[in-house]
């Protein structure tokens, strides 16, 4: 569901009345078949129940847009989702808007709106699909300051990935990534709430992480003390998510739907996908002599989850491993595209 789809699914009280419903009908249905999103705006309960968290937020934005007045722009997590950046963690419960004034600009009866009283310069405002929202650099800066670290790093990585990573050719435009990083940094005002966290995460952000799960995995690894982390490492004809040179192992993140989703399997039978993955892993181990450690979304949901998984396999950034990690392993070198090769 995109925003246009969300708009089409919103029902307003006047439209329902014109369609022949009475106020009593609306009041009755809002306890069952209709879900009230804001004063005078509804969506079918069936639509709401079937929607993903990000889609539910789009429905909230579509409901708010029915009553929005001038003077505010969508911002923070709301702007991030409208820019197509991924959601990690608990979905936003409020529609985020920013502006210097809110009297008369935000309708009453909208308790699900989070109002940020701040100036948004014209250079930080863009229009997309008829919506007015903060520009990508300003959006990421706001998210880095105000959201949990997991959510923030996933969005920052995705923003860099959007401008710098060519997944088809496996090329990373480091200049484009650094330009956006600098634009984000310029919007992190010294003394503002959350700036210390924002600067730490911005330095760690990397657009070569190909999913929110890989981003959060890298944050967990960093928090555990791993520092020699290479991303999208070329090993022969294959690519590995993580080269953990501190521990001389490879790391692979498997999303929850990687094997279940037919689209992600490109129409191949599950048995064929599993067989190909086993052959790939055997080939990588045989060529490099390194183990391949796999983890899932469940392992990275909490800070201790990935630690437990790695420690069960004796994988941790010990001083002995660090001693040999000052340079890439023999035969490994940096690729000209910003990725690394074995």
C-alpha positions as CSV (number, residue, x, y, z in Angstrom):
1,X,0.0,0.0,0.0
2,X,1.4,3.4,-1.0
3,X,0.1,6.8,0.2
4,X,-2.4,7.1,-2.8
5,X,-3.9,3.8,-1.8
6,X,-4.1,4.9,1.8
7,X,-6.0,8.0,0.7
8,X,-8.5,6.0,-1.3
9,X,-9.3,3.8,1.8
10,X,-10.1,6.7,4.1
11,X,-13.8,7.3,4.8
12,X,-15.0,10.7,6.1
13,X,-18.1,11.3,8.1
14,X,-19.7,13.6,5.4
15,X,-19.0,11.0,2.7
16,X,-20.5,8.2,4.8
17,X,-23.6,10.4,5.4
18,X,-23.9,11.2,1.7
19,X,-23.7,7.4,1.1
20,X,-26.9,6.9,3.1
21,X,-25.5,6.1,6.5
22,X,-26.9,7.7,9.6
23,X,-24.9,9.1,12.5
24,X,-26.1,6.2,14.6
25,X,-24.9,3.8,11.9
26,X,-21.5,5.4,11.9
27,X,-21.3,5.3,15.7
28,X,-22.3,1.6,15.7
29,X,-19.9,0.6,12.9
30,X,-17.0,2.4,14.5
31,X,-17.1,-0.2,17.2
32,X,-16.8,-3.0,14.7
33,X,-16.6,-2.7,10.9
34,X,-15.0,0.8,11.0
35,X,-12.0,2.0,12.8
36,X,-11.8,5.6,13.8
37,X,-8.5,7.2,13.0
38,X,-9.3,10.8,14.0
39,X,-12.3,13.0,14.4
40,X,-14.5,12.4,11.4
41,X,-12.2,10.0,9.6
42,X,-12.4,6.2,9.5
43,X,-11.0,3.2,7.7
44,X,-12.5,-0.3,7.3
45,X,-11.4,-2.5,10.2
46,X,-10.6,-5.2,7.7
47,X,-8.2,-2.9,6.0
48,X,-6.5,-1.8,9.2
49,X,-6.2,-5.4,10.5
50,X,-4.5,-6.6,7.3
51,X,-2.1,-3.6,7.0
52,X,1.6,-3.8,7.9
53,X,2.8,-1.3,10.6
54,X,4.2,1.1,8.0
55,X,0.9,0.9,6.0
56,X,-1.1,1.7,9.2
57,X,1.0,4.8,9.6
58,X,0.3,5.8,6.0
59,X,-3.4,5.5,6.8
60,X,-3.0,7.7,9.8
61,X,-1.2,10.3,7.6
62,X,-4.0,10.1,5.0
63,X,-6.5,10.7,7.8
64,X,-4.6,13.7,9.1
65,X,-4.2,15.1,5.7
66,X,-8.0,15.4,5.4
67,X,-7.8,18.0,8.2
68,X,-4.3,19.5,7.9
69,X,-3.9,23.3,7.6
70,X,-0.9,25.2,6.3
71,X,2.1,26.0,8.3
72,X,3.4,22.5,9.2
73,X,5.4,19.9,7.4
74,X,5.6,16.1,8.0
75,X,8.8,15.3,9.8
76,X,10.8,12.8,11.8
77,X,9.6,9.1,11.5
78,X,6.6,10.2,9.4
79,X,8.8,11.9,6.8
80,X,11.1,8.9,6.9
81,X,8.4,6.5,5.9
82,X,7.0,8.9,3.3
83,X,10.5,9.0,1.8
84,X,10.4,5.2,1.6
85,X,12.9,4.5,4.4
86,X,12.4,1.3,6.4
87,X,10.8,1.0,9.7
88,X,12.5,-1.1,12.4
89,X,11.1,-1.6,15.9
90,X,7.8,-0.4,17.2
91,X,5.7,1.5,14.6
92,X,5.1,5.2,15.2
93,X,1.9,5.8,17.1
94,X,1.8,9.5,16.2
95,X,1.9,11.5,12.9
96,X,4.9,13.8,13.3
97,X,4.7,17.4,12.0
98,X,7.0,20.3,12.5
99,X,6.5,24.1,12.3
100,X,7.0,27.3,14.3
101,X,3.3,27.8,15.0
102,X,0.6,25.3,15.6
103,X,-2.4,27.4,16.7
104,X,-4.8,27.1,13.9
105,X,-2.4,24.9,11.9
106,X,-3.2,21.6,13.6
107,X,-6.8,20.7,14.1
108,X,-8.1,19.9,17.5
109,X,-9.3,16.3,18.2
110,X,-6.1,14.8,16.8
111,X,-4.4,13.2,19.8
112,X,-2.4,10.9,17.5
113,X,-0.3,13.9,16.2
114,X,3.1,14.7,17.6
115,X,3.8,18.4,17.1
116,X,7.4,19.6,17.0
117,X,7.6,23.4,17.5
118,X,10.7,24.3,15.5
119,X,11.7,26.3,12.4
120,X,12.1,24.3,9.2
121,X,14.0,26.4,6.6
122,X,12.7,26.3,3.0
123,X,15.9,24.4,2.0
124,X,14.8,21.6,4.3
125,X,11.3,21.3,2.8
126,X,10.3,19.2,-0.2
127,X,7.1,18.3,-1.9
128,X,6.3,14.6,-2.8
129,X,3.1,13.4,-4.1
130,X,1.3,16.5,-3.0
131,X,2.6,16.2,0.6
132,X,4.9,18.7,2.2
133,X,7.7,17.1,4.3
134,X,11.2,17.6,5.5
135,X,14.0,16.9,3.0
136,X,16.0,13.6,3.4
137,X,19.0,15.1,5.1
138,X,16.8,17.0,7.6
139,X,14.6,13.9,8.1
140,X,17.6,11.7,8.9
141,X,19.1,14.2,11.3
142,X,15.8,14.4,13.2
143,X,15.4,10.7,13.3
144,X,19.0,10.1,14.5
145,X,18.4,12.5,17.4
146,X,14.9,11.4,18.6
147,X,14.4,7.7,17.9
148,X,15.9,4.5,19.4
149,X,19.3,3.6,18.1
150,X,18.1,0.5,16.2
151,X,15.4,2.5,14.3
152,X,17.8,5.4,13.7
153,X,20.7,3.3,12.2
154,X,18.3,1.4,9.9
155,X,17.0,4.7,8.5
156,X,20.4,6.3,8.2
157,X,21.9,3.3,6.4
158,X,18.9,3.2,4.0
159,X,19.2,6.9,3.2
160,X,22.9,6.4,2.3
161,X,22.1,3.3,0.4
162,X,19.5,5.2,-1.7
163,X,22.1,7.6,-3.0
164,X,25.2,5.5,-3.1
165,X,24.6,1.8,-3.5
166,X,24.0,0.1,-6.9
167,X,22.8,-3.3,-5.8
168,X,22.7,-4.7,-9.3
169,X,26.4,-3.9,-10.1
170,X,27.5,-4.1,-6.5
171,X,29.1,-0.6,-6.7
172,X,29.2,1.9,-3.8
173,X,29.6,5.6,-4.6
174,X,31.6,6.7,-1.5
175,X,31.6,10.4,-2.6
176,X,27.7,10.5,-2.8
177,X,27.5,8.8,0.6
178,X,29.9,11.3,2.2
179,X,28.1,14.2,0.6
180,X,24.8,13.2,2.2
181,X,26.6,12.4,5.5
182,X,28.0,15.9,5.6
183,X,24.5,17.4,4.8
184,X,23.0,15.4,7.7
185,X,25.9,16.5,10.0
186,X,25.3,20.2,9.2
187,X,21.7,19.8,10.6
188,X,22.9,18.4,14.0
189,X,23.0,21.6,16.0
190,X,25.4,21.5,19.0
191,X,23.4,21.4,22.2
192,X,20.2,20.0,20.7
193,X,18.6,17.0,22.4
194,X,20.0,13.7,21.2
195,X,22.9,15.2,19.1
196,X,25.5,13.1,20.8
197,X,23.7,9.9,19.8
198,X,23.1,11.2,16.3
199,X,26.7,12.0,15.7
200,X,27.8,8.6,16.9
201,X,25.3,6.8,14.7
202,X,26.0,9.0,11.7
203,X,29.7,8.1,11.9
204,X,28.7,4.4,12.0
205,X,26.1,4.6,9.2
206,X,27.0,2.7,5.9
207,X,24.8,2.4,2.8
208,X,26.3,-1.0,1.9
209,X,24.0,-2.6,4.5
210,X,21.3,-4.0,2.2
211,X,18.5,-4.2,4.7
212,X,17.3,-2.9,8.1
213,X,18.3,-6.3,9.6
214,X,21.8,-5.9,8.4
215,X,22.0,-2.4,9.8
216,X,20.8,-3.5,13.2
217,X,23.2,-6.5,13.1
218,X,26.1,-4.2,12.5
219,X,25.1,-1.9,15.4
220,X,24.9,-5.0,17.6
221,X,28.3,-6.2,16.5
222,X,29.8,-2.7,17.1
223,X,28.3,-2.6,20.6
224,X,29.8,-6.0,21.3
225,X,33.3,-4.6,20.5
226,X,33.8,-5.7,16.9
227,X,35.6,-3.1,14.9
228,X,37.0,-4.8,11.8
229,X,33.6,-5.3,10.1
230,X,33.7,-5.5,6.3
231,X,30.4,-5.3,4.4
232,X,29.3,-7.1,1.2
233,X,32.6,-8.9,0.9
234,X,33.3,-10.5,-2.5
235,X,34.4,-14.2,-2.1
236,X,34.8,-15.6,-5.5
237,X,31.5,-15.4,-7.3
238,X,29.6,-14.8,-4.0
239,X,29.1,-12.0,-1.6
240,X,29.0,-12.3,2.2
241,X,27.1,-9.9,4.4
242,X,29.9,-9.5,7.0
243,X,33.5,-10.1,7.2
244,X,34.3,-10.2,11.0
245,X,38.0,-10.0,10.9
246,X,38.3,-9.5,14.6
247,X,37.2,-13.2,14.9
248,X,38.2,-14.5,11.5
249,X,34.7,-15.6,10.6
250,X,32.0,-14.7,8.1
251,X,28.6,-13.4,9.3
252,X,25.3,-13.8,7.5
253,X,22.0,-12.2,8.4
254,X,18.9,-14.2,7.3
255,X,15.6,-12.2,7.4
256,X,12.4,-13.9,8.6
257,X,11.0,-14.1,5.0
258,X,14.1,-14.9,3.1
259,X,13.1,-18.5,2.5
260,X,9.3,-18.3,3.0
261,X,8.5,-15.5,0.5
262,X,8.1,-16.9,-3.0
263,X,9.0,-13.5,-4.5
264,X,12.3,-13.4,-2.6
265,X,13.1,-16.9,-3.9
266,X,12.5,-15.7,-7.4
267,X,10.0,-18.5,-8.0
268,X,12.4,-21.3,-7.1
269,X,11.3,-24.2,-4.9
270,X,12.4,-23.9,-1.3
271,X,14.4,-27.1,-1.6
272,X,16.4,-25.7,-4.5
273,X,17.1,-22.5,-2.6
274,X,18.4,-24.4,0.5
275,X,20.5,-26.6,-1.7
276,X,22.1,-23.6,-3.5
277,X,22.7,-21.9,-0.2
278,X,24.5,-25.0,1.2
279,X,26.7,-25.2,-1.9
280,X,27.5,-21.5,-1.6
281,X,28.4,-21.8,2.1
282,X,30.6,-24.9,1.5
283,X,32.4,-23.1,-1.3
284,X,33.1,-20.1,0.9
285,X,34.4,-22.2,3.8
286,X,36.5,-24.3,1.5
287,X,38.1,-21.3,-0.2
288,X,38.8,-19.2,2.8
289,X,39.0,-21.6,5.7
290,X,36.6,-19.5,7.7
291,X,33.4,-20.5,9.4
292,X,30.1,-19.0,8.4
293,X,28.0,-17.9,11.3
294,X,24.3,-17.2,10.6
295,X,21.8,-15.3,12.7
296,X,18.1,-14.2,12.2
297,X,15.9,-11.3,13.2
298,X,15.1,-13.0,16.5
299,X,18.8,-13.0,17.4
300,X,19.1,-9.2,17.0
301,X,15.8,-8.0,18.5
302,X,17.6,-7.4,21.8
303,X,21.2,-6.5,22.6
304,X,21.9,-9.8,24.3
305,X,20.5,-12.0,21.5
306,X,23.3,-11.8,19.1
307,X,25.9,-12.0,21.9
308,X,24.4,-15.3,23.0
309,X,24.4,-16.7,19.5
310,X,28.0,-15.7,18.7
311,X,29.3,-16.8,22.1
312,X,27.8,-20.2,21.7
313,X,30.0,-20.6,18.7
314,X,33.1,-19.1,20.4
315,X,33.0,-16.0,18.3
316,X,34.0,-12.7,20.1
317,X,36.5,-10.0,19.4
318,X,39.3,-11.2,21.6
319,X,42.7,-9.5,21.8
320,X,44.2,-12.5,20.0
321,X,41.9,-11.9,17.1
322,X,42.5,-8.1,17.1
323,X,46.2,-8.7,17.0
324,X,45.9,-10.2,13.5
325,X,43.2,-7.7,12.4
326,X,45.2,-4.6,11.8
327,X,45.1,-5.4,8.0
328,X,42.8,-7.6,5.9
329,X,43.6,-11.3,5.7
330,X,46.0,-12.5,3.1
331,X,44.4,-12.3,-0.3
332,X,41.8,-9.8,0.8
333,X,41.9,-6.2,-0.5
334,X,39.6,-3.2,-0.8
335,X,37.6,-3.1,-4.0
336,X,37.6,0.1,-6.0
337,X,33.9,0.4,-5.5
338,X,34.1,0.8,-1.8
339,X,33.3,-2.9,-1.1
340,X,35.9,-5.5,-0.2
341,X,37.1,-8.6,-1.8
342,X,38.7,-11.8,-0.6
